[in-house]
Amino acid sequence: MLDIIQSHTSTLLNGVILTIKITFISVIIASILSIPLSVLRARSELYFKLPIKAFISFFRGTPLIAQLFLVYYGTGQFRPFLMDIGMWAFFRDPINCALLAFTLNSLAYQTEILRGAIQSVNRGSIEAGRAMGMKSTLLYRRIIMPLAYRLAFPALGNEYILMLKGSAVASVITVMDLMGQTRRVFSQTFDISTYFIAACLYLLITTGFVFFWHQIERIINRHLVYKKISVNHRNSFQTGHS
């Protein structure tokens, strides 16, 4: 195993960088697009809900690898058309296809997570905003979305971790991410410890992300800590004077 680390460190690190890059870009794009979709998904009008619900059901109900194959191999069936409209240069690159598939998959999950969070926002806060004369746009920007993101934050973190690990399937369409580079090294060495090293690298990446995410969560919810301290202090003061 030490021989593999010494001989193929740069190769595996290149795979790590590409894995992080693909995951980061796809979840960021999905995070941006999920905001309007989740708002429309939470509305009562069927012409908003039904198309988005169908999209979410498809991408949550089918395997990620099947979606990847549909994007990569499926678009190849329309090569003449894509060449005519100037899109073939995008779809012939396996990294672009992986980014598109992962973005759509993450978008479906993030939209549903945010939709549930929006519908879980305290109605009193919304009514208070309306009583102050806030329009719908300002109400979503100042009250609904900030509260919804606080509720959805842990679930979004789990989604990002699942996408990071799920990105390993990109190697089946020749994307040389961490798993792709691992398969390449294994084909040269036939040493099963190569996959153990890859598993350790995935563990390090996810552990670092979890630590980073928890720090952000602490910053976002720091007012709750102060509130808890204040309540405990008040209770102890009242107990001491009873």
C-alpha positions, -999 to 999 in steps of 0.1 A, spaced: 0 0 0 29 24 8 43 17 -27 10 28 -43 9 60 -22 44 69 -31 40 60 -68 5 73 -75 0 102 -51 -3 128 -78 -27 107 -98 -50 101 -69 -48 138 -58 -58 149 -93 -88 126 -90 -97 142 -56 -95 177 -71 -118 167 -100 -143 150 -76 -145 181 -54 -148 203 -85 -177 183 -100 -195 181 -67 -190 217 -58 -201 231 -91 -232 208 -94 -245 215 -59 -239 252 -62 -259 255 -94 -286 233 -80 -287 254 -48 -294 285 -69 -320 269 -92 -338 252 -62 -348 286 -47 -374 295 -74 -384 259 -80 -391 253 -43 -412 285 -41 -433 275 -71 -435 239 -57 -449 252 -24 -477 272 -42 -512 258 -45 -516 263 -83 -515 230 -101 -498 244 -132 -468 253 -110 -468 222 -89 -474 194 -114 -444 199 -138 -420 205 -109 -435 175 -90 -430 153 -121 -394 165 -124 -387 157 -88 -404 123 -89 -383 113 -119 -349 123 -105 -356 111 -70 -372 78 -81 -345 67 -106 -309 57 -100 -282 84 -105 -262 61 -128 -293 57 -151 -297 94 -153 -260 97 -161 -263 72 -189 -294 90 -203 -275 122 -205 -242 108 -218 -253 80 -241 -288 94 -248 -277 127 -261 -253 108 -285 -284 96 -303 -292 132 -313 -257 141 -324 -267 156 -358 -293 178 -342 -269 189 -314 -242 197 -339 -267 218 -359 -275 239 -328 -239 241 -316 -244 220 -284 -225 189 -294 -192 203 -281 -208 204 -246 -224 170 -246 -194 151 -261 -174 159 -230 -181 134 -202 -173 159 -175 -200 182 -188 -225 153 -189 -216 144 -154 -221 179 -142 -255 182 -159 -267 148 -145 -255 156 -110 -270 191 -111 -304 178 -121 -303 151 -95 -293 174 -67 -318 200 -79 -346 176 -74 -336 167 -38 -328 203 -28 -361 216 -42 -380 191 -22 -360 198 10 -366 235 6 -403 230 -2 -408 212 31 -388 238 49 -409 267 34 -441 250 44 -427 245 79 -420 282 85 -440 295 115 -472 311 102 -471 337 129 -438 351 114 -454 353 80 -485 370 93 -464 395 112 -446 404 80 -478 408 61 -492 430 89 -462 453 84 -471 457 48 -445 435 32 -451 424 -3 -446 387 -13 -411 393 -27 -399 411 4 -416 386 26 -398 357 10 -365 375 10 -366 388 46 -386 362 65 -396 330 47 -364 320 30 -340 328 59 -362 308 83 -366 280 57 -328 277 52 -323 274 89 -347 245 90 -333 229 59 -296 234 66 -289 199 82 -308 181 54 -290 201 27 -257 191 43 -266 155 40 -276 160 4 -242 175 -4 -225 145 12 -246 120 -7 -238 138 -39 -201 138 -31 -202 100 -26 -226 95 -55 -202 113 -78 -181 82 -79 -204 68 -106 -190 94 -130 -161 70 -136 -182 47 -156 -184 73 -184 -145 78 -184 -145 108 -160 -112 105 -143 -123 116 -108 -111 99 -77 -128 66 -85 -118 68 -121 -82 73 -112 -84 45 -86 -97 21 -112 -69 32 -135 -42 26 -108 -58 -7 -99 -56 -18 -136 -19 -12 -135 -11 -27 -101 -39 -52 -94 -35 -42 -57 -69 -42 -39 -55 -17 -13 -59 9 -40 -96 9 -33 -89 11 4 -68 43 -2 -97 57 -22 -122 49 5 -99 67 30 -97 97 8 -135 99 4 -137 97 42 -113 125 46 -132 147 22 -166 140 38 -151 145 73 -137 179 63 -170 189 48 -190 178 78 -167 199 101 -170 229 78 -208 225 76 -211 223 113 -191 255 117 -215 273 94 -245 259 112 -231 272 145 -227 307 130 -262 306 115 -278 294 148 -257 313 172 -287 334 183 -303 302 195 -274 295 218 -276 330 232 -313 326 237 -308 293 255 -281 308 278 -304 338 285 -334 314 294 -312 293 316 -298 324 334 -333 337 339 -346 304 353 -317 301 377 -322 337 388 -359 330 395 -351 298 413 -326 316 435 -352 341 446 -380 317 451 
